[in-house]
């Protein structure tokens, strides 16, 4: 599953996109035309993309779940250390 939070950066123009697996995250980035080389913390539990608000809206239209910043960060921190789907 894909998750996006709300305005999270000091600029208020970008948000985070995370997923339950690396493959899901990569597929959604591809659908959104987000360059894969902009992925942050590749291969870690903090792996994510910073996306624009327009990309966020499109991700939600493609099925992403919108979460508050706090809920998304809690979810990421509570994940089992080994991710599936790699």
Secondary structure as UniProt FT lines:
FT   STRAND          2..4
FT   TURN            10..11
FT   STRAND          14..19
FT   HELIX           22..32
FT   HELIX           36..38
FT   TURN            42..43
FT   TURN            45..46
FT   STRAND          48..52
FT   HELIX           53..61
FT   TURN            62..63
FT   STRAND          65..66
FT   HELIX           69..77
//
